[in-house]
Amino acid sequence: HLWTHFSIFEVWENITENEIKELEGLFRQIYRKDP
């Protein structure tokens, strides 16, 4: 899926701070696996 900036912001409005923190944790784990 290719995410446009508009689609991201539309979803972002419905995301809570706790969900954002969870997403940040997932992204950090993913990036740690990449060299």
NORHU-V301923 format. One line per field, one symbol per residue. ss: DSSP state (a for helix, b for strand, c for the rest). Layout:
ss->???
//
This chain:
ss->ccccaaaaaaaaccccaaaaaaaaaaaaaaaaacc
//
